[in-house]
Amino acid sequence: MLNQSAAQPIEPPEGSTAVGTGKGGVGKSTVAAHLAGESAAAGHRTLLICVTGQDDDDLGIKRYGHGVHPQGPSAIDGEGLYRAIHDRVPLQPIREVRPNLDVLPGGPRVADISNILMLRMMQEGPAVVLSLAQSLAPIAPLYDRVIFDSAPESDPLEQLVLASARTLIVPTRSDESSINGMERISKNFKMVKSQANPYLQMAGAFLYGSNRSATLMHAAVRKDIRRVLGEGTPILETIVGYREVPARNARKKGLLFSEYADLLPTSATSYDVKAGRATEADVVPETIIPLSKEMRELTNEIFEYCGRAA
């Protein structure tokens, strides 16, 4: 979407962070939701903007109706974000999805934003990459932090996010396709920084969903990350282990890991299930405790690294 001409930049809000990488399935949306949730729980007014075609609903907005929806047309399924870009109006997020947390959800409609940007590119040039920054600017002073969940495998949408954020944090898994996928975010980062958003800084990268004891493999992955993103790329220490059952259950319930862990004292038991007094869904696995702890450690470290970069 960008070319050799530079766009007039819009200074991103302080505390604005994009979670992005070039490949899906690396924990990006989960981490973005937890960053926003932990920030809000700490008392910071926080906005989560999901620029992704996937409707992950980690926070239970669609499934359980969380939050106060804006009047008028629906904001879910990416409709709110699409409308703001299409009509060139301020973002209207769903308010109080959690205390201090407003959210503009993603969904299928987000994919159509790329078409708008490509059409406008012919008339407006590279300034179209600032479309999201322009819609965010009027409401940005309401928030202490803005978290972006960036679309993987879409250059126009990824550039849209990077033009609106002050820092970028990059998750990856250990497999080769995830490592190679970071080449896209690296290319878009350099392009947007040079042509549209000189304030953008690389906060770092981290490995997600891996065996925490596989230290030799982790060392090899760190070398691969720096090969792709640059030798000076900071790499976070915290690794959230792969625990599929509690992660899946928490998402189905629209809960953050810490919120799901809070249900453990009232959990049903396997005996309750066998007796017909409960279902499997009523059993909270004890593995949610280390998962919640590791995610909180990761979010704290991300905010620390983003603060350094900014």
N, C-alpha and C positions, 0 to 999 in steps of 0.2 A: 504493500500500500504506500509506503514511503518511497521517495525518490531522492535525487541529489539535492533538491531544494530544501531549505530548512523552514520549519514552521515556527511562528512566534510562540514561545513557551508560556504555559500557565504554571505558576509555582504550585506544586502539590501541597496538600495540607501536611503539617508536621504530624508525625505519627502515622503516616499512611504507608502501608506495606502490601506488596503483591506477593502472593504465593503462586509460583508458576514454574512449569517445566514443559518440555516438549512432548510428553507422552502421558496418557491417562493411566489410571490404575496404580499410582505410586503413593497414594494417601494424601494428595493435594487438598481435596475438598474437605476431608476429615480434619486435617491440620488447620485449615482456614477457619472452619467452624469452631474448633476448640480455641484457637487464638482469640477469636471474637468473643466467645463465651467466657474465657478466663479473664480477658480484659474488662468485660462488663462486670463480672463478679468482683473484680478488684476495685470497682467504683468509677471506672472510666466510661464516659459516654462513648459508645462504640457503634460504628456502622459497618455491616458486612455486605459487600456487593459481589454477587455471584455472576460473573461474566462467563457462564458455561452453559452449554446446551443440555447437560445432564441435570436431572431433577433429583439431587441426592437427598434432600430433605433431612439432613442430620439433626435439625432443630425442631422437627415436627410441625412445621408451618402449614403444609398442605394436608398432611394426614390427620393432624389433631387440631387444626385451626388455631394454633398459637399466634398471639400478636393481635394488634389493632390494625385492621386493614384500612388503607386510604379510601375515601369516598370515590364513587365512580367505577370505572372499569377495573377488572381484576389486575393485581400486581404479581400474581403467581405465574408459574410456567414461563418466566422471562418476559411476560407481557409488560410489566412496569418498566423494565429496562429498555425494551424495544421502543415503547411509546416515548420515553424521555429523549432517546436519540433521534427517533423519527420526527418528533414535533419540536425538537430543540428547546425543551423545557426542563426545569429543575427536577431532579430525582424525587420520587415520592415513595419512600420505603414503608414497609410494614413496621409499625412501631411496637416497642416493648415486647418483642418476642421472648426476651428475658428482661428482667430489670436492667436498665441502662443499655439495652441492645436492640438496635433497629436493623432490619435486613431487607435487602432487595434481592429476591430469589432469582435463580437461574431457571432454565427450562428450554423446551424446544424452540420457543420464539426467538431466543438469543441468536440462533443460527442465521436468522434473516437480517440481522444487523450488518453482517458482512456485505450483503447486497446493497444496502443503503450506502455504506462507505465507498464501495467501488463505483457506484453511480455518481456520488458527489465528488469523488477524486478527480474526475475529468474537468469539473468546473472550479473546484476549490483548491486542488492540489493537496500537498501533504498536511494542510491544516485540519483535514478531516480526522486525523489521528487524535486530535484534541477534543473530539465530540463528547466523550465521557467526562473529561476534565471540566468542560464547560457546563455540563449538567450537574456536576458535583459541586462546583464552586459556590453557588448560592446557599447551599445547606452545610457546607464543610465546617463553618465556624460553630455549628451546633455540637461537634464531636471532638473528643480528645484523640480518638484513633479511628482510622478507616482501614479495613482489611479487604483486600480483593482476592477472590478466588478466580484465577485466570484460566481461560479455556485452553486446553492442550490441543495441539495439532491444527491450529487455526492462526495463521500469521496476522490477519487483520484484527481479530479480537485480542490477541496477545499484545499487539502493539497499542491497541486502545487502552488496555490496562496499564502497560508500562509508561505510557504518556501521562498517566494520572497519579502515579505513586512516587514516593520518595525513596523507598528501598524495595529490593527484591530478595526473597528467600526461596531457595530451590530445593525441593525434595527429590529423592531418587530411590529406587530399589537397586539391588546389587546386580541384576541381570544386564546383559550387554545391550538389549534394546532400550532399557531405561537410561543407561549411561549415554548411548548414542542419541537418544531423544533430547538430551540437554543441549545438543548442538543448535536446535531451533531457538531455544530461549536465549542462548548465548548470542546468536546472530541478531535476534530482535532487540536484545538488550543494547548491544553496541549501536545498532541503527537508530533506535529511539533516543538514546542518550546523545548521539551526535547531531540529530536532526530535529528533535522535538522537545526533549525533556533533559536539559543538562543537569538538573538536580538529582536525577536518578543515580542510586548507588547500589552496588552489590553487597548485601548484608552477609551472604554466605550460603552454604549448601549443607544438606544433612541426609543421612541414610535412614530410611523408614521401613518398618516391618521386617526386621532381620533378627537372626539369632544373636543375642547380645554377647555370647561367649565366643563367637567366630572372629576373633581378633585379627588373625592373619588375613582373612578375607576382607575385613574392614579396612586394613591398611592398603590392600590392593585397590579397593574401591576408591579410597581417598586419592590415590595416585591418578585413577581414571577421571575422577571429578576435576582435578586440577588440570589434567591434560585437555579436557573439553572446555572448562570455564575459565582457565587461566591459572598460572602458578600461584598467584597471590590470593586466590579465593579462600576466604575463611571457611573452615569446616567445623560444624558443631560436634560436640562430644556425645550428646544424648542420643541414644538409639531406642526407639519404641519397638518392643518385640512384637512378633507376629502371633496374635491370639485371636483367631478367627471367630470363635463362638461368642465371647463377650462383646467384641466389636460389632458383630452382626446383630446381636440382640439389642444392643444400645441404639443402633441406627433404626431398627424396626420400631422401637418405642419412642423415637424422636428425642433421645436423651444424649447428652454429653457423657463421656466416660465417668466423670466425677458424680454426675447426677444419678447414673445407673448404680454406681458403687454405693450411694446413699440408701439404695433399696435393699441392700444385702441383709440388714437385721430383720427385715420382714419377709425375706424370701421363703417360698415354699421349698419343701425338701423332696427328694426322690421318693420317700415313703408316702408323701401326700399325693404324688402323681400316681403311684401304684394303687393307692386306695381310692382314686377317683376324685379326690378333694381339690386337685389342682391340675394344671397342664404343664407341659415342658416350658412353655413361655413364662410361667410364674416362678421358675427356678432361676435365681441370679447366680451365675457361676462365680466362685471365689477368685478366679483368675482376673476378674474385673479390678481387683485391688491393685496388683502390680501394673496393669495396663493403665489405670487412672493415674497412678503415681508417676509412671514414665511419661505420660502425655503432659502432665503438669510441669515436670522437669523440662521437657522439650519446649513448651510454650514460653516458660520463663527464660530459657536460653535464647530463644528466637528474639524475644523483645530486647534482651541485653545486646545481642549482636546488631539488631536494627538500630538501637540507640547509638551504638558506636559508629555505625556507617553513616547515619544521618548527621 
